Amino acid sequence: MKIVTVNVPESYIDAIKKLIGHDGLYPSRSELIRCAVREFLIKELKIANNMAKYDEVEIDDFDDENFVRVPIEGINEKSEPVREFRTYKILKRLEH
């Protein structure tokens, strides 16, 4: 196993303390976090695998200096997750 360091709000730590220990549902913070991450990954990977495939429409002469394509995720009429792209015109570029 690899060690991963994360910063979480104090309220999360307080809630975690209530779920661990001799009378808790989990033997340790590490085990609770491993279970939480595992459940999250299962859920997210299931959604990603079930996502309906999309056909990316080719735009002739797409001007990436003046337009940007943004992926938008939604639900189709069959209640399946889908990903589409919306094209937005860039009005002003911010310099960083």
mmCIF file as gemmi writes it, N, C-alpha and C atoms, coordinates in Angstrom:
data_model
loop_
_atom_site.group_PDB
_atom_site.id
_atom_site.type_symbol
_atom_site.label_atom_id
_atom_site.label_alt_id
_atom_site.label_comp_id
_atom_site.label_asym_id
_atom_site.label_entity_id
_atom_site.label_seq_id
_atom_site.pdbx_PDB_ins_code
_atom_site.Cartn_x
_atom_site.Cartn_y
_atom_site.Cartn_z
_atom_site.occupancy
_atom_site.B_iso_or_equiv
_atom_site.pdbx_formal_charge
_atom_site.auth_seq_id
_atom_site.auth_asym_id
_atom_site.pdbx_PDB_model_num
ATOM 1 N N . MET Axp A 1 ? 0.837 -1.187 0 1 0 ? 1 A 1
ATOM 2 C CA . MET Axp A 1 ? 0 0 0 1 0 ? 1 A 1
ATOM 3 C C . MET Axp A 1 ? 0.875 1.241 0 1 0 ? 1 A 1
ATOM 4 N N . LYS Axp A 2 ? 0.362 2.298 -0.602 1 0 ? 2 A 1
ATOM 5 C CA . LYS Axp A 2 ? 1.04 3.587 -0.646 1 0 ? 2 A 1
ATOM 6 C C . LYS Axp A 2 ? 0.448 4.5 0.414 1 0 ? 2 A 1
ATOM 7 N N . ILE Axp A 3 ? 1.256 5.383 0.928 1 0 ? 3 A 1
ATOM 8 C CA . ILE Axp A 3 ? 0.796 6.39 1.883 1 0 ? 3 A 1
ATOM 9 C C . ILE Axp A 3 ? 0.384 7.629 1.104 1 0 ? 3 A 1
ATOM 10 N N . VAL Axp A 4 ? -0.813 8.13 1.406 1 0 ? 4 A 1
ATOM 11 C CA . VAL Axp A 4 ? -1.334 9.338 0.773 1 0 ? 4 A 1
ATOM 12 C C . VAL Axp A 4 ? -1.716 10.307 1.888 1 0 ? 4 A 1
ATOM 13 N N . THR Axp A 5 ? -1.253 11.525 1.777 1 0 ? 5 A 1
ATOM 14 C CA . THR Axp A 5 ? -1.573 12.547 2.775 1 0 ? 5 A 1
ATOM 15 C C . THR Axp A 5 ? -2.634 13.469 2.2 1 0 ? 5 A 1
ATOM 16 N N . VAL Axp A 6 ? -3.708 13.685 2.952 1 0 ? 6 A 1
ATOM 17 C CA . VAL Axp A 6 ? -4.763 14.597 2.512 1 0 ? 6 A 1
ATOM 18 C C . VAL Axp A 6 ? -5.101 15.561 3.644 1 0 ? 6 A 1
ATOM 19 N N . ASN Axp A 7 ? -5.538 16.73 3.289 1 0 ? 7 A 1
ATOM 20 C CA . ASN Axp A 7 ? -6.025 17.707 4.251 1 0 ? 7 A 1
ATOM 21 C C . ASN Axp A 7 ? -7.539 17.701 4.204 1 0 ? 7 A 1
ATOM 22 N N . VAL Axp A 8 ? -8.166 17.521 5.354 1 0 ? 8 A 1
ATOM 23 C CA . VAL Axp A 8 ? -9.628 17.518 5.427 1 0 ? 8 A 1
ATOM 24 C C . VAL Axp A 8 ? -10.067 18.48 6.52 1 0 ? 8 A 1
ATOM 25 N N . PRO Axp A 9 ? -11.282 19.005 6.399 1 0 ? 9 A 1
ATOM 26 C CA . PRO Axp A 9 ? -11.784 19.91 7.436 1 0 ? 9 A 1
ATOM 27 C C . PRO Axp A 9 ? -11.884 19.214 8.791 1 0 ? 9 A 1
ATOM 28 N N . GLU Axp A 10 ? -11.759 19.983 9.827 1 0 ? 10 A 1
ATOM 29 C CA . GLU Axp A 10 ? -11.843 19.458 11.196 1 0 ? 10 A 1
ATOM 30 C C . GLU Axp A 10 ? -13.168 18.733 11.444 1 0 ? 10 A 1
ATOM 31 N N . SER Axp A 11 ? -14.243 19.213 10.822 1 0 ? 11 A 1
ATOM 32 C CA . SER Axp A 11 ? -15.546 18.568 10.998 1 0 ? 11 A 1
ATOM 33 C C . SER Axp A 11 ? -15.536 17.135 10.462 1 0 ? 11 A 1
ATOM 34 N N . TYR Axp A 12 ? -14.764 16.884 9.401 1 0 ? 12 A 1
ATOM 35 C CA . TYR Axp A 12 ? -14.635 15.523 8.884 1 0 ? 12 A 1
ATOM 36 C C . TYR Axp A 12 ? -13.939 14.635 9.913 1 0 ? 12 A 1
ATOM 37 N N . ILE Axp A 13 ? -12.893 15.163 10.513 1 0 ? 13 A 1
ATOM 38 C CA . ILE Axp A 13 ? -12.141 14.4 11.518 1 0 ? 13 A 1
ATOM 39 C C . ILE Axp A 13 ? -13.044 14.06 12.696 1 0 ? 13 A 1
ATOM 40 N N . ASP Axp A 14 ? -13.848 15.022 13.127 1 0 ? 14 A 1
ATOM 41 C CA . ASP Axp A 14 ? -14.775 14.767 14.24 1 0 ? 14 A 1
ATOM 42 C C . ASP Axp A 14 ? -15.762 13.66 13.88 1 0 ? 14 A 1
ATOM 43 N N . ALA Axp A 15 ? -16.284 13.683 12.654 1 0 ? 15 A 1
ATOM 44 C CA . ALA Axp A 15 ? -17.222 12.646 12.219 1 0 ? 15 A 1
ATOM 45 C C . ALA Axp A 15 ? -16.526 11.292 12.117 1 0 ? 15 A 1
ATOM 46 N N . ILE Axp A 16 ? -15.303 11.294 11.61 1 0 ? 16 A 1
ATOM 47 C CA . ILE Axp A 16 ? -14.537 10.047 11.498 1 0 ? 16 A 1
ATOM 48 C C . ILE Axp A 16 ? -14.306 9.439 12.872 1 0 ? 16 A 1
ATOM 49 N N . LYS Axp A 17 ? -13.976 10.265 13.858 1 0 ? 17 A 1
ATOM 50 C CA . LYS Axp A 17 ? -13.734 9.771 15.225 1 0 ? 17 A 1
ATOM 51 C C . LYS Axp A 17 ? -14.943 9.041 15.782 1 0 ? 17 A 1
ATOM 52 N N . LYS Axp A 18 ? -16.141 9.473 15.382 1 0 ? 18 A 1
ATOM 53 C CA . LYS Axp A 18 ? -17.368 8.827 15.869 1 0 ? 18 A 1
ATOM 54 C C . LYS Axp A 18 ? -17.577 7.45 15.249 1 0 ? 18 A 1
ATOM 55 N N . LEU Axp A 19 ? -16.927 7.196 14.128 1 0 ? 19 A 1
ATOM 56 C CA . LEU Axp A 19 ? -17.132 5.937 13.418 1 0 ? 19 A 1
ATOM 57 C C . LEU Axp A 19 ? -16.017 4.918 13.62 1 0 ? 19 A 1
ATOM 58 N N . ILE Axp A 20 ? -14.974 5.293 14.338 1 0 ? 20 A 1
ATOM 59 C CA . ILE Axp A 20 ? -13.85 4.36 14.522 1 0 ? 20 A 1
ATOM 60 C C . ILE Axp A 20 ? -13.699 3.96 15.984 1 0 ? 20 A 1
ATOM 61 N N . GLY Axp A 21 ? -12.862 2.973 16.195 1 0 ? 21 A 1
ATOM 62 C CA . GLY Axp A 21 ? -12.557 2.534 17.55 1 0 ? 21 A 1
ATOM 63 C C . GLY Axp A 21 ? -13.296 1.278 17.933 1 0 ? 21 A 1
ATOM 64 N N . HIS Axp A 22 ? -13.216 0.953 19.194 1 0 ? 22 A 1
ATOM 65 C CA . HIS Axp A 22 ? -13.792 -0.277 19.731 1 0 ? 22 A 1
ATOM 66 C C . HIS Axp A 22 ? -15.303 -0.366 19.493 1 0 ? 22 A 1
ATOM 67 N N . ASP Axp A 23 ? -16.015 0.729 19.679 1 0 ? 23 A 1
ATOM 68 C CA . ASP Axp A 23 ? -17.473 0.732 19.505 1 0 ? 23 A 1
ATOM 69 C C . ASP Axp A 23 ? -17.906 1.23 18.124 1 0 ? 23 A 1
ATOM 70 N N . GLY Axp A 24 ? -16.968 1.536 17.261 1 0 ? 24 A 1
ATOM 71 C CA . GLY Axp A 24 ? -17.297 2.094 15.952 1 0 ? 24 A 1
ATOM 72 C C . GLY Axp A 24 ? -17.472 1.048 14.874 1 0 ? 24 A 1
ATOM 73 N N . LEU Axp A 25 ? -17.772 1.53 13.694 1 0 ? 25 A 1
ATOM 74 C CA . LEU Axp A 25 ? -17.973 0.65 12.544 1 0 ? 25 A 1
ATOM 75 C C . LEU Axp A 25 ? -16.667 0.251 11.877 1 0 ? 25 A 1
ATOM 76 N N . TYR Axp A 26 ? -15.607 1.029 12.099 1 0 ? 26 A 1
ATOM 77 C CA . TYR Axp A 26 ? -14.312 0.799 11.46 1 0 ? 26 A 1
ATOM 78 C C . TYR Axp A 26 ? -13.221 0.735 12.526 1 0 ? 26 A 1
ATOM 79 N N . PRO Axp A 27 ? -12.211 -0.093 12.321 1 0 ? 27 A 1
ATOM 80 C CA . PRO Axp A 27 ? -11.159 -0.224 13.321 1 0 ? 27 A 1
ATOM 81 C C . PRO Axp A 27 ? -10.189 0.962 13.359 1 0 ? 27 A 1
ATOM 82 N N . SER Axp A 28 ? -10.093 1.716 12.245 1 0 ? 28 A 1
ATOM 83 C CA . SER Axp A 28 ? -9.143 2.827 12.199 1 0 ? 28 A 1
ATOM 84 C C . SER Axp A 28 ? -9.579 3.861 11.171 1 0 ? 28 A 1
ATOM 85 N N . ARG Axp A 29 ? -8.964 5.05 11.26 1 0 ? 29 A 1
ATOM 86 C CA . ARG Axp A 29 ? -9.231 6.085 10.251 1 0 ? 29 A 1
ATOM 87 C C . ARG Axp A 29 ? -8.821 5.593 8.871 1 0 ? 29 A 1
ATOM 88 N N . SER Axp A 30 ? -7.676 4.923 8.8 1 0 ? 30 A 1
ATOM 89 C CA . SER Axp A 30 ? -7.19 4.435 7.508 1 0 ? 30 A 1
ATOM 90 C C . SER Axp A 30 ? -8.189 3.498 6.851 1 0 ? 30 A 1
ATOM 91 N N . GLU Axp A 31 ? -8.732 2.586 7.63 1 0 ? 31 A 1
ATOM 92 C CA . GLU Axp A 31 ? -9.695 1.632 7.07 1 0 ? 31 A 1
ATOM 93 C C . GLU Axp A 31 ? -10.966 2.344 6.632 1 0 ? 31 A 1
ATOM 94 N N . LEU Axp A 32 ? -11.451 3.291 7.393 1 0 ? 32 A 1
ATOM 95 C CA . LEU Axp A 32 ? -12.631 4.07 7.02 1 0 ? 32 A 1
ATOM 96 C C . LEU Axp A 32 ? -12.383 4.808 5.7 1 0 ? 32 A 1
ATOM 97 N N . ILE Axp A 33 ? -11.231 5.447 5.583 1 0 ? 33 A 1
ATOM 98 C CA . ILE Axp A 33 ? -10.911 6.209 4.372 1 0 ? 33 A 1
ATOM 99 C C . ILE Axp A 33 ? -10.729 5.277 3.187 1 0 ? 33 A 1
ATOM 100 N N . ARG Axp A 34 ? -10.089 4.118 3.384 1 0 ? 34 A 1
ATOM 101 C CA . ARG Axp A 34 ? -9.956 3.144 2.298 1 0 ? 34 A 1
ATOM 102 C C . ARG Axp A 34 ? -11.328 2.706 1.795 1 0 ? 34 A 1
ATOM 103 N N . CYS Axp A 35 ? -12.242 2.407 2.723 1 0 ? 35 A 1
ATOM 104 C CA . CYS Axp A 35 ? -13.6 1.995 2.338 1 0 ? 35 A 1
ATOM 105 C C . CYS Axp A 35 ? -14.326 3.119 1.601 1 0 ? 35 A 1
ATOM 106 N N . ALA Axp A 36 ? -14.195 4.345 2.089 1 0 ? 36 A 1
ATOM 107 C CA . ALA Axp A 36 ? -14.851 5.485 1.441 1 0 ? 36 A 1
ATOM 108 C C . ALA Axp A 36 ? -14.319 5.694 0.026 1 0 ? 36 A 1
ATOM 109 N N . VAL Axp A 37 ? -13.01 5.623 -0.137 1 0 ? 37 A 1
ATOM 110 C CA . VAL Axp A 37 ? -12.402 5.803 -1.458 1 0 ? 37 A 1
ATOM 111 C C . VAL Axp A 37 ? -12.817 4.664 -2.382 1 0 ? 37 A 1
ATOM 112 N N . ARG Axp A 38 ? -12.825 3.44 -1.882 1 0 ? 38 A 1
ATOM 113 C CA . ARG Axp A 38 ? -13.227 2.297 -2.688 1 0 ? 38 A 1
ATOM 114 C C . ARG Axp A 38 ? -14.661 2.467 -3.188 1 0 ? 38 A 1
ATOM 115 N N . GLU Axp A 39 ? -15.589 2.845 -2.301 1 0 ? 39 A 1
ATOM 116 C CA . GLU Axp A 39 ? -16.984 3.054 -2.695 1 0 ? 39 A 1
ATOM 117 C C . GLU Axp A 39 ? -17.116 4.175 -3.714 1 0 ? 39 A 1
ATOM 118 N N . PHE Axp A 40 ? -16.359 5.256 -3.513 1 0 ? 40 A 1
ATOM 119 C CA . PHE Axp A 40 ? -16.363 6.372 -4.456 1 0 ? 40 A 1
ATOM 120 C C . PHE Axp A 40 ? -15.88 5.913 -5.83 1 0 ? 40 A 1
ATOM 121 N N . LEU Axp A 41 ? -14.769 5.18 -5.857 1 0 ? 41 A 1
ATOM 122 C CA . LEU Axp A 41 ? -14.219 4.71 -7.124 1 0 ? 41 A 1
ATOM 123 C C . LEU Axp A 41 ? -15.17 3.754 -7.838 1 0 ? 41 A 1
ATOM 124 N N . ILE Axp A 42 ? -15.781 2.855 -7.105 1 0 ? 42 A 1
ATOM 125 C CA . ILE Axp A 42 ? -16.74 1.925 -7.704 1 0 ? 42 A 1
ATOM 126 C C . ILE Axp A 42 ? -17.876 2.703 -8.349 1 0 ? 42 A 1
ATOM 127 N N . LYS Axp A 43 ? -18.419 3.686 -7.627 1 0 ? 43 A 1
ATOM 128 C CA . LYS Axp A 43 ? -19.524 4.493 -8.144 1 0 ? 43 A 1
ATOM 129 C C . LYS Axp A 43 ? -19.11 5.272 -9.383 1 0 ? 43 A 1
ATOM 130 N N . GLU Axp A 44 ? -17.978 5.957 -9.313 1 0 ? 44 A 1
ATOM 131 C CA . GLU Axp A 44 ? -17.534 6.79 -10.437 1 0 ? 44 A 1
ATOM 132 C C . GLU Axp A 44 ? -17.16 5.954 -11.656 1 0 ? 44 A 1
ATOM 133 N N . LEU Axp A 45 ? -16.478 4.82 -11.444 1 0 ? 45 A 1
ATOM 134 C CA . LEU Axp A 45 ? -16.109 3.971 -12.571 1 0 ? 45 A 1
ATOM 135 C C . LEU Axp A 45 ? -17.337 3.334 -13.216 1 0 ? 45 A 1
ATOM 136 N N . LYS Axp A 46 ? -18.336 3.005 -12.406 1 0 ? 46 A 1
ATOM 137 C CA . LYS Axp A 46 ? -19.577 2.448 -12.947 1 0 ? 46 A 1
ATOM 138 C C . LYS Axp A 46 ? -20.266 3.483 -13.831 1 0 ? 46 A 1
ATOM 139 N N . ILE Axp A 47 ? -20.318 4.727 -13.38 1 0 ? 47 A 1
ATOM 140 C CA . ILE Axp A 47 ? -20.913 5.798 -14.176 1 0 ? 47 A 1
ATOM 141 C C . ILE Axp A 47 ? -20.13 5.986 -15.465 1 0 ? 47 A 1
ATOM 142 N N . ALA Axp A 48 ? -18.801 6 -15.358 1 0 ? 48 A 1
ATOM 143 C CA . ALA Axp A 48 ? -17.963 6.198 -16.544 1 0 ? 48 A 1
ATOM 144 C C . ALA Axp A 48 ? -18.143 5.056 -17.542 1 0 ? 48 A 1
ATOM 145 N N . ASN Axp A 49 ? -18.227 3.823 -17.059 1 0 ? 49 A 1
ATOM 146 C CA . ASN Axp A 49 ? -18.392 2.678 -17.954 1 0 ? 49 A 1
ATOM 147 C C . ASN Axp A 49 ? -19.772 2.645 -18.598 1 0 ? 49 A 1
ATOM 148 N N . ASN Axp A 50 ? -20.782 3.177 -17.902 1 0 ? 50 A 1
ATOM 149 C CA . ASN Axp A 50 ? -22.14 3.181 -18.426 1 0 ? 50 A 1
ATOM 150 C C . ASN Axp A 50 ? -22.432 4.398 -19.295 1 0 ? 50 A 1
ATOM 151 N N . MET Axp A 51 ? -21.489 5.319 -19.347 1 0 ? 51 A 1
ATOM 152 C CA . MET Axp A 51 ? -21.722 6.542 -20.106 1 0 ? 51 A 1
ATOM 153 C C . MET Axp A 51 ? -21.898 6.207 -21.581 1 0 ? 51 A 1
ATOM 154 N N . ALA Axp A 52 ? -22.966 6.7 -22.134 1 0 ? 52 A 1
ATOM 155 C CA . ALA Axp A 52 ? -23.236 6.461 -23.557 1 0 ? 52 A 1
ATOM 156 C C . ALA Axp A 52 ? -22.141 7.099 -24.385 1 0 ? 52 A 1
ATOM 157 N N . LYS Axp A 53 ? -21.758 6.421 -25.423 1 0 ? 53 A 1
ATOM 158 C CA . LYS Axp A 53 ? -20.727 6.947 -26.313 1 0 ? 53 A 1
ATOM 159 C C . LYS Axp A 53 ? -21.293 8.127 -27.083 1 0 ? 53 A 1
ATOM 160 N N . TYR Axp A 54 ? -20.438 9.057 -27.374 1 0 ? 54 A 1
ATOM 161 C CA . TYR Axp A 54 ? -20.877 10.224 -28.133 1 0 ? 54 A 1
ATOM 162 C C . TYR Axp A 54 ? -20.066 10.32 -29.41 1 0 ? 54 A 1
ATOM 163 N N . ASP Axp A 55 ? -20.696 10.876 -30.412 1 0 ? 55 A 1
ATOM 164 C CA . ASP Axp A 55 ? -20.022 11.129 -31.679 1 0 ? 55 A 1
ATOM 165 C C . ASP Axp A 55 ? -19.593 12.577 -31.678 1 0 ? 55 A 1
ATOM 166 N N . GLU Axp A 56 ? -18.312 12.765 -31.721 1 0 ? 56 A 1
ATOM 167 C CA . GLU Axp A 56 ? -17.787 14.116 -31.728 1 0 ? 56 A 1
ATOM 168 C C . GLU Axp A 56 ? -17.947 14.669 -33.142 1 0 ? 56 A 1
ATOM 169 N N . VAL Axp A 57 ? -18.676 15.75 -33.251 1 0 ? 57 A 1
ATOM 170 C CA . VAL Axp A 57 ? -18.932 16.358 -34.547 1 0 ? 57 A 1
ATOM 171 C C . VAL Axp A 57 ? -17.697 17.14 -34.959 1 0 ? 57 A 1
ATOM 172 N N . GLU Axp A 58 ? -17.254 16.859 -36.162 1 0 ? 58 A 1
ATOM 173 C CA . GLU Axp A 58 ? -16.101 17.582 -36.682 1 0 ? 58 A 1
ATOM 174 C C . GLU Axp A 58 ? -16.546 18.964 -37.144 1 0 ? 58 A 1
ATOM 175 N N . ILE Axp A 59 ? -15.837 19.953 -36.702 1 0 ? 59 A 1
ATOM 176 C CA . ILE Axp A 59 ? -16.12 21.316 -37.118 1 0 ? 59 A 1
ATOM 177 C C . ILE Axp A 59 ? -15.013 21.724 -38.066 1 0 ? 59 A 1
ATOM 178 N N . ASP Axp A 60 ? -15.404 22.046 -39.279 1 0 ? 60 A 1
ATOM 179 C CA . ASP Axp A 60 ? -14.415 22.494 -40.251 1 0 ? 60 A 1
ATOM 180 C C . ASP Axp A 60 ? -13.881 23.856 -39.832 1 0 ? 60 A 1
ATOM 181 N N . ASP Axp A 61 ? -12.597 24 -39.925 1 0 ? 61 A 1
ATOM 182 C CA . ASP Axp A 61 ? -11.955 25.282 -39.616 1 0 ? 61 A 1
ATOM 183 C C . ASP Axp A 61 ? -12.3 25.778 -38.212 1 0 ? 61 A 1
ATOM 184 N N . PHE Axp A 62 ? -12.265 24.883 -37.214 1 0 ? 62 A 1
ATOM 185 C CA . PHE Axp A 62 ? -12.523 25.297 -35.836 1 0 ? 62 A 1
ATOM 186 C C . PHE Axp A 62 ? -11.457 26.293 -35.412 1 0 ? 62 A 1
ATOM 187 N N . ASP Axp A 63 ? -11.879 27.45 -34.998 1 0 ? 63 A 1
ATOM 188 C CA . ASP Axp A 63 ? -10.98 28.548 -34.647 1 0 ? 63 A 1
ATOM 189 C C . ASP Axp A 63 ? -10.751 28.529 -33.131 1 0 ? 63 A 1
ATOM 190 N N . ASP Axp A 64 ? -9.671 27.845 -32.675 1 0 ? 64 A 1
ATOM 191 C CA . ASP Axp A 64 ? -9.439 27.732 -31.236 1 0 ? 64 A 1
ATOM 192 C C . ASP Axp A 64 ? -8.924 29.024 -30.61 1 0 ? 64 A 1
ATOM 193 N N . GLU Axp A 65 ? -8.685 30.025 -31.396 1 0 ? 65 A 1
ATOM 194 C CA . GLU Axp A 65 ? -8.316 31.332 -30.845 1 0 ? 65 A 1
ATOM 195 C C . GLU Axp A 65 ? -9.549 32.092 -30.383 1 0 ? 65 A 1
ATOM 196 N N . ASN Axp A 66 ? -10.694 31.814 -31.019 1 0 ? 66 A 1
ATOM 197 C CA . ASN Axp A 66 ? -11.91 32.57 -30.728 1 0 ? 66 A 1
ATOM 198 C C . ASN Axp A 66 ? -13.039 31.734 -30.134 1 0 ? 66 A 1
ATOM 199 N N . PHE Axp A 67 ? -12.873 30.385 -30.125 1 0 ? 67 A 1
ATOM 200 C CA . PHE Axp A 67 ? -13.917 29.514 -29.612 1 0 ? 67 A 1
ATOM 201 C C . PHE Axp A 67 ? -13.301 28.442 -28.72 1 0 ? 67 A 1
ATOM 202 N N . VAL Axp A 68 ? -14.109 27.934 -27.798 1 0 ? 68 A 1
ATOM 203 C CA . VAL Axp A 68 ? -13.685 26.839 -26.931 1 0 ? 68 A 1
ATOM 204 C C . VAL Axp A 68 ? -14.826 25.825 -26.851 1 0 ? 68 A 1
ATOM 205 N N . ARG Axp A 69 ? -14.468 24.534 -26.857 1 0 ? 69 A 1
ATOM 206 C CA . ARG Axp A 69 ? -15.457 23.465 -26.718 1 0 ? 69 A 1
ATOM 207 C C . ARG Axp A 69 ? -15.373 22.917 -25.302 1 0 ? 69 A 1
ATOM 208 N N . VAL Axp A 70 ? -16.526 22.843 -24.625 1 0 ? 70 A 1
ATOM 209 C CA . VAL Axp A 70 ? -16.588 22.417 -23.232 1 0 ? 70 A 1
ATOM 210 C C . VAL Axp A 70 ? -17.447 21.161 -23.139 1 0 ? 70 A 1
ATOM 211 N N . PRO Axp A 71 ? -16.929 20.087 -22.491 1 0 ? 71 A 1
ATOM 212 C CA . PRO Axp A 71 ? -17.758 18.883 -22.332 1 0 ? 71 A 1
ATOM 213 C C . PRO Axp A 71 ? -18.856 19.134 -21.298 1 0 ? 71 A 1
ATOM 214 N N . ILE Axp A 72 ? -20.066 18.711 -21.622 1 0 ? 72 A 1
ATOM 215 C CA . ILE Axp A 72 ? -21.223 18.852 -20.737 1 0 ? 72 A 1
ATOM 216 C C . ILE Axp A 72 ? -21.797 17.454 -20.533 1 0 ? 72 A 1
ATOM 217 N N . GLU Axp A 73 ? -21.944 17.05 -19.284 1 0 ? 73 A 1
ATOM 218 C CA . GLU Axp A 73 ? -22.515 15.738 -18.991 1 0 ? 73 A 1
ATOM 219 C C . GLU Axp A 73 ? -23.969 15.899 -18.594 1 0 ? 73 A 1
ATOM 220 N N . GLY Axp A 74 ? -24.798 15.004 -19.102 1 0 ? 74 A 1
ATOM 221 C CA . GLY Axp A 74 ? -26.224 15.072 -18.812 1 0 ? 74 A 1
ATOM 222 C C . GLY Axp A 74 ? -26.85 13.694 -18.873 1 0 ? 74 A 1
ATOM 223 N N . ILE Axp A 75 ? -28.182 13.675 -18.934 1 0 ? 75 A 1
ATOM 224 C CA . ILE Axp A 75 ? -28.95 12.429 -18.975 1 0 ? 75 A 1
ATOM 225 C C . ILE Axp A 75 ? -29.817 12.457 -20.234 1 0 ? 75 A 1
ATOM 226 N N . ASN Axp A 76 ? -29.809 11.358 -20.992 1 0 ? 76 A 1
ATOM 227 C CA . ASN Axp A 76 ? -30.649 11.313 -22.188 1 0 ? 76 A 1
ATOM 228 C C . ASN Axp A 76 ? -32.05 10.834 -21.843 1 0 ? 76 A 1
ATOM 229 N N . GLU Axp A 77 ? -32.898 10.643 -22.881 1 0 ? 77 A 1
ATOM 230 C CA . GLU Axp A 77 ? -34.294 10.258 -22.657 1 0 ? 77 A 1
ATOM 231 C C . GLU Axp A 77 ? -34.438 8.859 -22.061 1 0 ? 77 A 1
ATOM 232 N N . LYS Axp A 78 ? -33.381 8.044 -22.137 1 0 ? 78 A 1
ATOM 233 C CA . LYS Axp A 78 ? -33.392 6.703 -21.539 1 0 ? 78 A 1
ATOM 234 C C . LYS Axp A 78 ? -32.775 6.698 -20.144 1 0 ? 78 A 1
ATOM 235 N N . SER Axp A 79 ? -32.578 7.879 -19.587 1 0 ? 79 A 1
ATOM 236 C CA . SER Axp A 79 ? -31.957 8.055 -18.262 1 0 ? 79 A 1
ATOM 237 C C . SER Axp A 79 ? -30.542 7.513 -18.208 1 0 ? 79 A 1
ATOM 238 N N . GLU Axp A 80 ? -29.828 7.579 -19.341 1 0 ? 80 A 1
ATOM 239 C CA . GLU Axp A 80 ? -28.434 7.16 -19.402 1 0 ? 80 A 1
ATOM 240 C C . GLU Axp A 80 ? -27.546 8.395 -19.379 1 0 ? 80 A 1
ATOM 241 N N . PRO Axp A 81 ? -26.404 8.307 -18.698 1 0 ? 81 A 1
ATOM 242 C CA . PRO Axp A 81 ? -25.494 9.457 -18.712 1 0 ? 81 A 1
ATOM 243 C C . PRO Axp A 81 ? -24.874 9.625 -20.103 1 0 ? 81 A 1
ATOM 244 N N . VAL Axp A 82 ? -24.818 10.848 -20.57 1 0 ? 82 A 1
ATOM 245 C CA . VAL Axp A 82 ? -24.225 11.153 -21.872 1 0 ? 82 A 1
ATOM 246 C C . VAL Axp A 82 ? -23.321 12.372 -21.744 1 0 ? 82 A 1
ATOM 247 N N . ARG Axp A 83 ? -22.389 12.486 -22.687 1 0 ? 83 A 1
ATOM 248 C CA . ARG Axp A 83 ? -21.488 13.638 -22.722 1 0 ? 83 A 1
ATOM 249 C C . ARG Axp A 83 ? -21.621 14.291 -24.083 1 0 ? 83 A 1
ATOM 250 N N . GLU Axp A 84 ? -21.835 15.587 -24.066 1 0 ? 84 A 1
ATOM 251 C CA . GLU Axp A 84 ? -21.921 16.372 -25.286 1 0 ? 84 A 1
ATOM 252 C C . GLU Axp A 84 ? -20.906 17.496 -25.177 1 0 ? 84 A 1
ATOM 253 N N . PHE Axp A 85 ? -20.732 18.202 -26.258 1 0 ? 85 A 1
ATOM 254 C CA . PHE Axp A 85 ? -19.853 19.365 -26.232 1 0 ? 85 A 1
ATOM 255 C C . PHE Axp A 85 ? -20.649 20.602 -26.616 1 0 ? 85 A 1
ATOM 256 N N . ARG Axp A 86 ? -20.382 21.676 -25.914 1 0 ? 86 A 1
ATOM 257 C CA . ARG Axp A 86 ? -20.945 22.973 -26.276 1 0 ? 86 A 1
ATOM 258 C C . ARG Axp A 86 ? -19.8 23.869 -26.695 1 0 ? 86 A 1
ATOM 259 N N . THR Axp A 87 ? -20.06 24.659 -27.688 1 0 ? 87 A 1
ATOM 260 C CA . THR Axp A 87 ? -19.047 25.577 -28.197 1 0 ? 87 A 1
ATOM 261 C C . THR Axp A 87 ? -19.399 26.988 -27.747 1 0 ? 87 A 1
ATOM 262 N N . TYR Axp A 88 ? -18.421 27.654 -27.172 1 0 ? 88 A 1
ATOM 263 C CA . TYR Axp A 88 ? -18.606 29.021 -26.686 1 0 ? 88 A 1
ATOM 264 C C . TYR Axp A 88 ? -17.605 29.934 -27.368 1 0 ? 88 A 1
ATOM 265 N N . LYS Axp A 89 ? -18.064 31.126 -27.66 1 0 ? 89 A 1
ATOM 266 C CA . LYS Axp A 89 ? -17.173 32.121 -28.247 1 0 ? 89 A 1
ATOM 267 C C . LYS Axp A 89 ? -16.414 32.808 -27.118 1 0 ? 89 A 1
ATOM 268 N N . ILE Axp A 90 ? -15.113 32.97 -27.3 1 0 ? 90 A 1
ATOM 269 C CA . ILE Axp A 90 ? -14.275 33.64 -26.308 1 0 ? 90 A 1
ATOM 270 C C . ILE Axp A 90 ? -14.393 35.144 -26.561 1 0 ? 90 A 1
ATOM 271 N N . LEU Axp A 91 ? -14.884 35.857 -25.559 1 0 ? 91 A 1
ATOM 272 C CA . LEU Axp A 91 ? -15.032 37.298 -25.688 1 0 ? 91 A 1
ATOM 273 C C . LEU Axp A 91 ? -13.776 38.035 -25.253 1 0 ? 91 A 1
ATOM 274 N N . LYS Axp A 92 ? -13.145 37.51 -24.21 1 0 ? 92 A 1
ATOM 275 C CA . LYS Axp A 92 ? -11.934 38.162 -23.711 1 0 ? 92 A 1
ATOM 276 C C . LYS Axp A 92 ? -11.066 37.104 -23.042 1 0 ? 92 A 1
ATOM 277 N N . ARG Axp A 93 ? -9.813 37.073 -23.388 1 0 ? 93 A 1
ATOM 278 C CA . ARG Axp A 93 ? -8.883 36.14 -22.747 1 0 ? 93 A 1
ATOM 279 C C . ARG Axp A 93 ? -8.274 36.817 -21.536 1 0 ? 93 A 1
ATOM 280 N N . LEU Axp A 94 ? -8.179 36.075 -20.455 1 0 ? 94 A 1
ATOM 281 C CA . LEU Axp A 94 ? -7.538 36.58 -19.253 1 0 ? 94 A 1
ATOM 282 C C . LEU Axp A 94 ? -6.062 36.225 -19.287 1 0 ? 94 A 1
ATOM 283 N N . GLU Axp A 95 ? -5.237 37.158 -19.003 1 0 ? 95 A 1
ATOM 284 C CA . GLU Axp A 95 ? -3.798 36.917 -18.952 1 0 ? 95 A 1
ATOM 285 C C . GLU Axp A 95 ? -3.422 36.549 -17.527 1 0 ? 95 A 1
ATOM 286 N N . HIS Axp A 96 ? -2.649 35.465 -17.375 1 0 ? 96 A 1
ATOM 287 C CA . HIS Axp A 96 ? -2.211 35.014 -16.041 1 0 ? 96 A 1
ATOM 288 C C . HIS Axp A 96 ? -0.755 35.283 -15.861 1 0 ? 96 A 1
